[in-house]
Amino acid sequence: MRFVLRLVSAAFVLAPLSYINAQTAPAPVTAPTPVVAAIAPKNLAMDFRTIVITSGVPDTSVIQGHAVGSGDKTRMDLTMKGPGAQVSPLGGSGGEVSMILSDNGTTMTYLDAKASHYLRVRPADMLAQAQRSGVKMGFSGTEAKVDNLGAGPTILGHPTSHYRTGTGMTMTINAMGQEQVVKISSTSDYYFADDIKGVVNPFASLSGGDMAAMFGSSSKEFADKMKAMQEKLPKRTPLRASSTSTMIAQGQTRTTNTQAEVTSVQWVDADPKLFEIPSTYTPVTLPGMAGSQGGAQGGAIPPR
C-alpha cells in the first residue's frame, strides 16, 4: 500500500525529471569577412536549481543540477540537500546522483558513481506490477487541463510564454484487505522560452505523456485527458516552473510547493558516453521489487 502511494504521489509533484525532443542548434555565425564560420555544437545543456518545501517538514530541500540532451535521452547530474530532495532510490536524503532519462522520461536510469551501481526503472511497469500482485485501483474525478496565460517575463535574455496546468484525481486503493481513498491535485506554472530551438525540460514530472502511459492501463479516461493536455503545451524548453501539489489520505493533508529555475543555457558537444551505463557498473535491486518481472537482475531493467 505504501509503495503505491509513494509512486502515485510522486507523479503529481514537480520533480527534477526531464524529457527531451529533437534539438536544433543555433545557426552558425556568419562573419562579414571571408573566414571559416564556426560550427555550432548540437547538444542543448543547462544548469538549474529546484527548491522544495513540504508541509510538516521543517527543512527546505534544494536540488542543483546540470542537464544535457542528446536525441531521445537526457543526462542529469544532481546535488541534493534536505529531506525532500531525494529523487534517487540509490541514495539517502542528500548527496550526488546522476540520471539518464529516455522515452520522454518514462525510463529512468540512476547512476551511483561512488558505488559503481545503477538502477533502471519504469514507473508504469512498477504500477502494473503492483496491480498484478493484487492491488486494485479505482479512479474518479479525473482532471487534466491547461491554460495559455500569454507572454511571460524575459528570463536569461529569452522571451517566454506562460502556461498553467492542473491535474487531479480521487483514487481508491484496495490491497491486503484494506481500502484507502487518496485525493491528489496539482497546479503548475511553466514559462517556455520562445526562441530556443530545442527541448530539454529538467522540471517535467510524471505529469505528461509519461504519466498518461503510467496510468493508461488503470484509467484510460485520465490517460486520454493527460495526452490532450500535453498536446496543448508548446514543444519548447521551460526556463522557470512552479508547482503546488496536495495529497489527502487517511485524514491528513500534505502540501508540497516547488520552485524551479534554469540558471544558464548552453550549446555543448556532449560525449555520447554520457548517455550510456558504464560497463563496470552493476545493477541493484529496487526495495520491494525483488523477484519481480524486472528479470534476473532483481527489479533492475536490463540495458537496451
Contacts in CASP RR format, 6 or more apart in sequence:
PFRMAT RR
TARGET T0000
AUTHOR 0000-0000-0000
METHOD contacts of the structure
MODEL  1
MRFVLRLVSAAFVLAPLSYINAQTAPAPVTAPTPVVAAIAPKNLAMDFRT
IVITSGVPDTSVIQGHAVGSGDKTRMDLTMKGPGAQVSPLGGSGGEVSMI
LSDNGTTMTYLDAKASHYLRVRPADMLAQAQRSGVKMGFSGTEAKVDNLG
AGPTILGHPTSHYRTGTGMTMTINAMGQEQVVKISSTSDYYFADDIKGVV
NPFASLSGGDMAAMFGSSSKEFADKMKAMQEKLPKRTPLRASSTSTMIAQ
GQTRTTNTQAEVTSVQWVDADPKLFEIPSTYTPVTLPGMAGSQGGAQGGA
IPPR
1 135 0 8 1.000
1 173 0 8 1.000
1 175 0 8 1.000
1 176 0 8 1.000
1 178 0 8 1.000
1 180 0 8 1.000
3 130 0 8 1.000
3 288 0 8 1.000
4 127 0 8 1.000
4 130 0 8 1.000
4 135 0 8 1.000
4 137 0 8 1.000
4 173 0 8 1.000
4 175 0 8 1.000
5 173 0 8 1.000
5 180 0 8 1.000
5 182 0 8 1.000
5 249 0 8 1.000
7 123 0 8 1.000
7 126 0 8 1.000
7 127 0 8 1.000
7 130 0 8 1.000
8 127 0 8 1.000
8 171 0 8 1.000
8 182 0 8 1.000
8 184 0 8 1.000
9 182 0 8 1.000
9 184 0 8 1.000
9 245 0 8 1.000
9 247 0 8 1.000
9 254 0 8 1.000
10 123 0 8 1.000
10 205 0 8 1.000
10 206 0 8 1.000
11 123 0 8 1.000
11 205 0 8 1.000
11 206 0 8 1.000
11 207 0 8 1.000
11 211 0 8 1.000
11 214 0 8 1.000
11 215 0 8 1.000
12 167 0 8 1.000
12 168 0 8 1.000
12 184 0 8 1.000
12 185 0 8 1.000
12 186 0 8 1.000
12 205 0 8 1.000
12 206 0 8 1.000
12 207 0 8 1.000
12 245 0 8 1.000
12 247 0 8 1.000
13 186 0 8 1.000
13 205 0 8 1.000
13 243 0 8 1.000
13 245 0 8 1.000
13 256 0 8 1.000
13 258 0 8 1.000
14 50 0 8 1.000
14 186 0 8 1.000
14 188 0 8 1.000
14 203 0 8 1.000
14 205 0 8 1.000
14 207 0 8 1.000
14 241 0 8 1.000
14 242 0 8 1.000
14 243 0 8 1.000
14 245 0 8 1.000
14 258 0 8 1.000
14 260 0 8 1.000
15 50 0 8 1.000
15 87 0 8 1.000
15 205 0 8 1.000
15 206 0 8 1.000
15 258 0 8 1.000
16 48 0 8 1.000
16 50 0 8 1.000
16 63 0 8 1.000
16 65 0 8 1.000
16 76 0 8 1.000
16 78 0 8 1.000
16 87 0 8 1.000
16 202 0 8 1.000
16 203 0 8 1.000
16 260 0 8 1.000
17 87 0 8 1.000
17 99 0 8 1.000
17 101 0 8 1.000
17 105 0 8 1.000
17 108 0 8 1.000
17 202 0 8 1.000
17 204 0 8 1.000
17 205 0 8 1.000
17 206 0 8 1.000
18 67 0 8 1.000
18 74 0 8 1.000
18 76 0 8 1.000
18 101 0 8 1.000
18 105 0 8 1.000
18 200 0 8 1.000
18 201 0 8 1.000
18 202 0 8 1.000
18 203 0 8 1.000
18 204 0 8 1.000
19 74 0 8 1.000
19 101 0 8 1.000
19 104 0 8 1.000
19 105 0 8 1.000
19 199 0 8 1.000
19 201 0 8 1.000
19 204 0 8 1.000
19 210 0 8 1.000
20 69 0 8 1.000
20 70 0 8 1.000
20 71 0 8 1.000
20 72 0 8 1.000
20 73 0 8 1.000
20 74 0 8 1.000
20 101 0 8 1.000
20 104 0 8 1.000
20 199 0 8 1.000
20 200 0 8 1.000
20 201 0 8 1.000
21 198 0 8 1.000
21 199 0 8 1.000
21 235 0 8 1.000
22 71 0 8 1.000
22 198 0 8 1.000
22 199 0 8 1.000
23 42 0 8 1.000
23 43 0 8 1.000
23 44 0 8 1.000
23 69 0 8 1.000
23 71 0 8 1.000
23 197 0 8 1.000
23 198 0 8 1.000
23 199 0 8 1.000
23 200 0 8 1.000
24 197 0 8 1.000
24 198 0 8 1.000
25 40 0 8 1.000
25 41 0 8 1.000
25 42 0 8 1.000
25 43 0 8 1.000
25 44 0 8 1.000
25 197 0 8 1.000
25 267 0 8 1.000
26 40 0 8 1.000
26 197 0 8 1.000
26 267 0 8 1.000
27 40 0 8 1.000
28 37 0 8 1.000
28 38 0 8 1.000
28 39 0 8 1.000
28 40 0 8 1.000
29 37 0 8 1.000
29 38 0 8 1.000
29 40 0 8 1.000
30 37 0 8 1.000
31 37 0 8 1.000
40 267 0 8 1.000
41 267 0 8 1.000
41 268 0 8 1.000
41 269 0 8 1.000
42 267 0 8 1.000
42 269 0 8 1.000
43 68 0 8 1.000
43 69 0 8 1.000
43 70 0 8 1.000
43 267 0 8 1.000
43 268 0 8 1.000
43 269 0 8 1.000
43 270 0 8 1.000
44 68 0 8 1.000
44 69 0 8 1.000
44 196 0 8 1.000
44 198 0 8 1.000
44 199 0 8 1.000
44 200 0 8 1.000
44 237 0 8 1.000
44 265 0 8 1.000
44 266 0 8 1.000
44 267 0 8 1.000
45 66 0 8 1.000
45 67 0 8 1.000
45 68 0 8 1.000
45 69 0 8 1.000
45 200 0 8 1.000
45 265 0 8 1.000
45 266 0 8 1.000
45 267 0 8 1.000
45 268 0 8 1.000
45 270 0 8 1.000
46 66 0 8 1.000
46 67 0 8 1.000
46 68 0 8 1.000
46 200 0 8 1.000
46 202 0 8 1.000
46 237 0 8 1.000
46 262 0 8 1.000
46 263 0 8 1.000
46 264 0 8 1.000
46 265 0 8 1.000
46 266 0 8 1.000
47 64 0 8 1.000
47 65 0 8 1.000
47 66 0 8 1.000
47 262 0 8 1.000
47 263 0 8 1.000
47 264 0 8 1.000
48 64 0 8 1.000
48 65 0 8 1.000
48 66 0 8 1.000
48 67 0 8 1.000
48 202 0 8 1.000
48 203 0 8 1.000
48 260 0 8 1.000
48 261 0 8 1.000
48 262 0 8 1.000
48 263 0 8 1.000
49 62 0 8 1.000
49 63 0 8 1.000
49 64 0 8 1.000
49 65 0 8 1.000
49 260 0 8 1.000
49 261 0 8 1.000
49 263 0 8 1.000
50 62 0 8 1.000
50 63 0 8 1.000
50 203 0 8 1.000
50 258 0 8 1.000
50 259 0 8 1.000
50 260 0 8 1.000
51 60 0 8 1.000
51 61 0 8 1.000
51 62 0 8 1.000
51 63 0 8 1.000
51 258 0 8 1.000
51 259 0 8 1.000
51 260 0 8 1.000
52 60 0 8 1.000
52 61 0 8 1.000
52 62 0 8 1.000
52 63 0 8 1.000
52 84 0 8 1.000
52 85 0 8 1.000
52 256 0 8 1.000
52 257 0 8 1.000
52 258 0 8 1.000
53 60 0 8 1.000
53 61 0 8 1.000
53 256 0 8 1.000
53 257 0 8 1.000
53 258 0 8 1.000
54 61 0 8 1.000
54 84 0 8 1.000
54 254 0 8 1.000
54 255 0 8 1.000
54 256 0 8 1.000
54 257 0 8 1.000
55 253 0 8 1.000
55 254 0 8 1.000
55 255 0 8 1.000
55 256 0 8 1.000
56 254 0 8 1.000
57 83 0 8 1.000
57 84 0 8 1.000
59 82 0 8 1.000
59 83 0 8 1.000
59 84 0 8 1.000
60 82 0 8 1.000
61 80 0 8 1.000
61 81 0 8 1.000
61 82 0 8 1.000
61 83 0 8 1.000
61 84 0 8 1.000
61 85 0 8 1.000
62 80 0 8 1.000
62 81 0 8 1.000
62 82 0 8 1.000
62 85 0 8 1.000
63 78 0 8 1.000
63 79 0 8 1.000
63 80 0 8 1.000
63 81 0 8 1.000
63 85 0 8 1.000
63 87 0 8 1.000
64 78 0 8 1.000
64 79 0 8 1.000
65 76 0 8 1.000
65 77 0 8 1.000
65 78 0 8 1.000
65 79 0 8 1.000
65 202 0 8 1.000
66 76 0 8 1.000
66 77 0 8 1.000
67 74 0 8 1.000
67 75 0 8 1.000
67 76 0 8 1.000
67 200 0 8 1.000
67 202 0 8 1.000
68 74 0 8 1.000
68 75 0 8 1.000
68 200 0 8 1.000
68 268 0 8 1.000
68 270 0 8 1.000
68 274 0 8 1.000
69 75 0 8 1.000
69 200 0 8 1.000
69 270 0 8 1.000
69 275 0 8 1.000
70 270 0 8 1.000
70 272 0 8 1.000
70 274 0 8 1.000
70 275 0 8 1.000
72 102 0 8 1.000
72 103 0 8 1.000
72 104 0 8 1.000
73 100 0 8 1.000
73 101 0 8 1.000
73 102 0 8 1.000
73 275 0 8 1.000
74 100 0 8 1.000
74 101 0 8 1.000
74 102 0 8 1.000
74 105 0 8 1.000
74 200 0 8 1.000
74 202 0 8 1.000
75 98 0 8 1.000
75 99 0 8 1.000
75 100 0 8 1.000
75 270 0 8 1.000
75 274 0 8 1.000
75 275 0 8 1.000
76 98 0 8 1.000
76 99 0 8 1.000
76 101 0 8 1.000
76 202 0 8 1.000
77 96 0 8 1.000
77 98 0 8 1.000
78 87 0 8 1.000
78 88 0 8 1.000
78 96 0 8 1.000
78 97 0 8 1.000
78 98 0 8 1.000
78 99 0 8 1.000
79 95 0 8 1.000
79 96 0 8 1.000
80 86 0 8 1.000
80 87 0 8 1.000
80 93 0 8 1.000
80 94 0 8 1.000
80 95 0 8 1.000
80 96 0 8 1.000
80 97 0 8 1.000
81 94 0 8 1.000
81 95 0 8 1.000
82 93 0 8 1.000
82 94 0 8 1.000
83 93 0 8 1.000
84 93 0 8 1.000
85 93 0 8 1.000
85 94 0 8 1.000
86 92 0 8 1.000
86 93 0 8 1.000
86 94 0 8 1.000
87 97 0 8 1.000
87 99 0 8 1.000
88 97 0 8 1.000
88 99 0 8 1.000
88 110 0 8 1.000
88 112 0 8 1.000
89 110 0 8 1.000
89 119 0 8 1.000
89 121 0 8 1.000
89 286 0 8 1.000
89 287 0 8 1.000
90 97 0 8 1.000
90 110 0 8 1.000
90 112 0 8 1.000
90 115 0 8 1.000
90 117 0 8 1.000
90 119 0 8 1.000
90 284 0 8 1.000
91 97 0 8 1.000
91 112 0 8 1.000
96 113 0 8 1.000
97 110 0 8 1.000
97 111 0 8 1.000
97 112 0 8 1.000
98 110 0 8 1.000
98 111 0 8 1.000
98 113 0 8 1.000
99 108 0 8 1.000
99 109 0 8 1.000
99 110 0 8 1.000
99 111 0 8 1.000
100 108 0 8 1.000
100 109 0 8 1.000
100 111 0 8 1.000
100 275 0 8 1.000
100 276 0 8 1.000
100 277 0 8 1.000
101 107 0 8 1.000
101 108 0 8 1.000
101 109 0 8 1.000
102 109 0 8 1.000
103 210 0 8 1.000
104 208 0 8 1.000
104 209 0 8 1.000
104 210 0 8 1.000
105 204 0 8 1.000
105 210 0 8 1.000
106 122 0 8 1.000
106 123 0 8 1.000
106 124 0 8 1.000
106 209 0 8 1.000
106 210 0 8 1.000
106 213 0 8 1.000
106 214 0 8 1.000
107 120 0 8 1.000
107 121 0 8 1.000
107 122 0 8 1.000
107 301 0 8 1.000
108 120 0 8 1.000
108 121 0 8 1.000
108 122 0 8 1.000
108 123 0 8 1.000
109 118 0 8 1.000
109 119 0 8 1.000
109 120 0 8 1.000
109 277 0 8 1.000
110 118 0 8 1.000
110 119 0 8 1.000
110 120 0 8 1.000
110 121 0 8 1.000
111 117 0 8 1.000
111 118 0 8 1.000
111 277 0 8 1.000
111 278 0 8 1.000
111 281 0 8 1.000
112 118 0 8 1.000
116 278 0 8 1.000
116 280 0 8 1.000
116 281 0 8 1.000
116 282 0 8 1.000
117 281 0 8 1.000
117 282 0 8 1.000
117 283 0 8 1.000
117 284 0 8 1.000
118 277 0 8 1.000
118 281 0 8 1.000
118 282 0 8 1.000
118 283 0 8 1.000
118 284 0 8 1.000
118 300 0 8 1.000
119 283 0 8 1.000
119 284 0 8 1.000
119 285 0 8 1.000
119 286 0 8 1.000
119 300 0 8 1.000
120 277 0 8 1.000
120 283 0 8 1.000
120 300 0 8 1.000
120 301 0 8 1.000
120 302 0 8 1.000
120 303 0 8 1.000
121 286 0 8 1.000
121 299 0 8 1.000
121 300 0 8 1.000
121 301 0 8 1.000
122 301 0 8 1.000
123 206 0 8 1.000
123 210 0 8 1.000
123 214 0 8 1.000
124 210 0 8 1.000
124 213 0 8 1.000
124 214 0 8 1.000
124 216 0 8 1.000
124 217 0 8 1.000
125 293 0 8 1.000
125 294 0 8 1.000
125 301 0 8 1.000
126 289 0 8 1.000
127 214 0 8 1.000
127 215 0 8 1.000
127 218 0 8 1.000
128 217 0 8 1.000
129 289 0 8 1.000
129 292 0 8 1.000
129 293 0 8 1.000
131 137 0 8 1.000
131 217 0 8 1.000
131 218 0 8 1.000
134 175 0 8 1.000
135 173 0 8 1.000
135 174 0 8 1.000
135 175 0 8 1.000
136 173 0 8 1.000
136 174 0 8 1.000
136 175 0 8 1.000
137 171 0 8 1.000
137 172 0 8 1.000
137 173 0 8 1.000
137 174 0 8 1.000
137 218 0 8 1.000
137 219 0 8 1.000
138 171 0 8 1.000
138 172 0 8 1.000
138 173 0 8 1.000
138 218 0 8 1.000
138 219 0 8 1.000
139 169 0 8 1.000
139 170 0 8 1.000
139 171 0 8 1.000
139 172 0 8 1.000
139 215 0 8 1.000
139 218 0 8 1.000
139 219 0 8 1.000
139 221 0 8 1.000
139 222 0 8 1.000
140 169 0 8 1.000
140 170 0 8 1.000
140 172 0 8 1.000
141 168 0 8 1.000
141 169 0 8 1.000
141 170 0 8 1.000
142 168 0 8 1.000
142 169 0 8 1.000
142 219 0 8 1.000
142 221 0 8 1.000
142 222 0 8 1.000
142 225 0 8 1.000
143 166 0 8 1.000
143 167 0 8 1.000
143 168 0 8 1.000
143 169 0 8 1.000
143 185 0 8 1.000
143 225 0 8 1.000
144 165 0 8 1.000
144 166 0 8 1.000
144 167 0 8 1.000
144 168 0 8 1.000
144 222 0 8 1.000
144 225 0 8 1.000
144 226 0 8 1.000
144 228 0 8 1.000
144 229 0 8 1.000
145 165 0 8 1.000
145 166 0 8 1.000
145 167 0 8 1.000
145 229 0 8 1.000
146 163 0 8 1.000
146 164 0 8 1.000
146 165 0 8 1.000
146 166 0 8 1.000
146 229 0 8 1.000
146 232 0 8 1.000
146 233 0 8 1.000
147 163 0 8 1.000
147 164 0 8 1.000
147 165 0 8 1.000
148 161 0 8 1.000
148 162 0 8 1.000
148 163 0 8 1.000
148 232 0 8 1.000
149 162 0 8 1.000
149 163 0 8 1.000
149 164 0 8 1.000
149 189 0 8 1.000
150 161 0 8 1.000
150 162 0 8 1.000
151 159 0 8 1.000
151 160 0 8 1.000
151 161 0 8 1.000
151 162 0 8 1.000
152 159 0 8 1.000
152 160 0 8 1.000
152 161 0 8 1.000
152 162 0 8 1.000
152 191 0 8 1.000
153 160 0 8 1.000
153 191 0 8 1.000
154 160 0 8 1.000
155 191 0 8 1.000
155 193 0 8 1.000
155 239 0 8 1.000
155 240 0 8 1.000
155 261 0 8 1.000
155 262 0 8 1.000
156 239 0 8 1.000
156 262 0 8 1.000
156 263 0 8 1.000
156 264 0 8 1.000
156 265 0 8 1.000
158 193 0 8 1.000
158 194 0 8 1.000
158 195 0 8 1.000
158 196 0 8 1.000
158 239 0 8 1.000
158 265 0 8 1.000
159 193 0 8 1.000
159 194 0 8 1.000
159 195 0 8 1.000
160 191 0 8 1.000
160 192 0 8 1.000
160 193 0 8 1.000
160 194 0 8 1.000
160 239 0 8 1.000
160 240 0 8 1.000
161 191 0 8 1.000
161 192 0 8 1.000
161 194 0 8 1.000
161 234 0 8 1.000
161 236 0 8 1.000
162 189 0 8 1.000
162 190 0 8 1.000
162 191 0 8 1.000
163 189 0 8 1.000
163 190 0 8 1.000
163 192 0 8 1.000
163 233 0 8 1.000
163 234 0 8 1.000
164 187 0 8 1.000
164 188 0 8 1.000
164 189 0 8 1.000
164 190 0 8 1.000
165 186 0 8 1.000
165 187 0 8 1.000
165 188 0 8 1.000
165 190 0 8 1.000
165 207 0 8 1.000
165 229 0 8 1.000
165 233 0 8 1.000
166 185 0 8 1.000
166 186 0 8 1.000
166 187 0 8 1.000
166 188 0 8 1.000
166 229 0 8 1.000
167 185 0 8 1.000
167 186 0 8 1.000
167 207 0 8 1.000
167 211 0 8 1.000
167 226 0 8 1.000
167 229 0 8 1.000
168 184 0 8 1.000
168 185 0 8 1.000
168 186 0 8 1.000
169 183 0 8 1.000
169 184 0 8 1.000
169 219 0 8 1.000
169 222 0 8 1.000
170 181 0 8 1.000
170 182 0 8 1.000
170 183 0 8 1.000
170 184 0 8 1.000
171 181 0 8 1.000
171 182 0 8 1.000
171 183 0 8 1.000
171 184 0 8 1.000
172 179 0 8 1.000
172 180 0 8 1.000
172 181 0 8 1.000
172 182 0 8 1.000
173 179 0 8 1.000
173 180 0 8 1.000
173 181 0 8 1.000
173 182 0 8 1.000
180 249 0 8 1.000
180 250 0 8 1.000
181 249 0 8 1.000
182 247 0 8 1.000
182 248 0 8 1.000
182 249 0 8 1.000
183 246 0 8 1.000
183 247 0 8 1.000
183 248 0 8 1.000
183 249 0 8 1.000
184 245 0 8 1.000
184 246 0 8 1.000
184 247 0 8 1.000
184 248 0 8 1.000
185 245 0 8 1.000
185 246 0 8 1.000
186 207 0 8 1.000
186 243 0 8 1.000
186 244 0 8 1.000
186 245 0 8 1.000
186 246 0 8 1.000
187 243 0 8 1.000
187 244 0 8 1.000
187 245 0 8 1.000
188 205 0 8 1.000
188 207 0 8 1.000
188 241 0 8 1.000
188 242 0 8 1.000
188 243 0 8 1.000
188 244 0 8 1.000
189 241 0 8 1.000
189 242 0 8 1.000
189 243 0 8 1.000
190 203 0 8 1.000
190 233 0 8 1.000
190 238 0 8 1.000
190 240 0 8 1.000
190 241 0 8 1.000
191 238 0 8 1.000
191 239 0 8 1.000
191 240 0 8 1.000
191 241 0 8 1.000
192 233 0 8 1.000
192 234 0 8 1.000
192 236 0 8 1.000
192 237 0 8 1.000
192 238 0 8 1.000
192 239 0 8 1.000
193 236 0 8 1.000
193 237 0 8 1.000
193 238 0 8 1.000
193 239 0 8 1.000
193 265 0 8 1.000
194 236 0 8 1.000
196 236 0 8 1.000
196 237 0 8 1.000
196 265 0 8 1.000
198 236 0 8 1.000
198 237 0 8 1.000
199 235 0 8 1.000
199 236 0 8 1.000
199 237 0 8 1.000
200 237 0 8 1.000
201 237 0 8 1.000
201 238 0 8 1.000
202 260 0 8 1.000
202 262 0 8 1.000
203 238 0 8 1.000
203 241 0 8 1.000
203 260 0 8 1.000
204 210 0 8 1.000
205 211 0 8 1.000
205 243 0 8 1.000
206 214 0 8 1.000
207 226 0 8 1.000
208 226 0 8 1.000
208 229 0 8 1.000
208 230 0 8 1.000
209 226 0 8 1.000
209 227 0 8 1.000
209 230 0 8 1.000
211 226 0 8 1.000
212 222 0 8 1.000
212 223 0 8 1.000
212 224 0 8 1.000
212 226 0 8 1.000
212 227 0 8 1.000
212 230 0 8 1.000
213 223 0 8 1.000
215 222 0 8 1.000
215 223 0 8 1.000
215 226 0 8 1.000
216 222 0 8 1.000
216 223 0 8 1.000
237 262 0 8 1.000
237 265 0 8 1.000
238 262 0 8 1.000
239 261 0 8 1.000
239 262 0 8 1.000
239 265 0 8 1.000
240 260 0 8 1.000
240 261 0 8 1.000
240 262 0 8 1.000
241 258 0 8 1.000
241 259 0 8 1.000
241 260 0 8 1.000
241 261 0 8 1.000
242 257 0 8 1.000
242 258 0 8 1.000
242 259 0 8 1.000
242 260 0 8 1.000
243 256 0 8 1.000
243 257 0 8 1.000
243 258 0 8 1.000
244 255 0 8 1.000
244 256 0 8 1.000
244 257 0 8 1.000
244 258 0 8 1.000
245 255 0 8 1.000
245 256 0 8 1.000
245 258 0 8 1.000
246 253 0 8 1.000
246 254 0 8 1.000
246 255 0 8 1.000
246 256 0 8 1.000
247 253 0 8 1.000
247 254 0 8 1.000
248 254 0 8 1.000
277 303 0 8 1.000
283 297 0 8 1.000
283 298 0 8 1.000
283 300 0 8 1.000
283 302 0 8 1.000
284 300 0 8 1.000
285 297 0 8 1.000
285 298 0 8 1.000
285 299 0 8 1.000
285 300 0 8 1.000
286 298 0 8 1.000
286 299 0 8 1.000
286 300 0 8 1.000
289 298 0 8 1.000
289 299 0 8 1.000
290 298 0 8 1.000
290 299 0 8 1.000
291 298 0 8 1.000
291 299 0 8 1.000
292 298 0 8 1.000
292 299 0 8 1.000
294 300 0 8 1.000
294 301 0 8 1.000
295 302 0 8 1.000
END
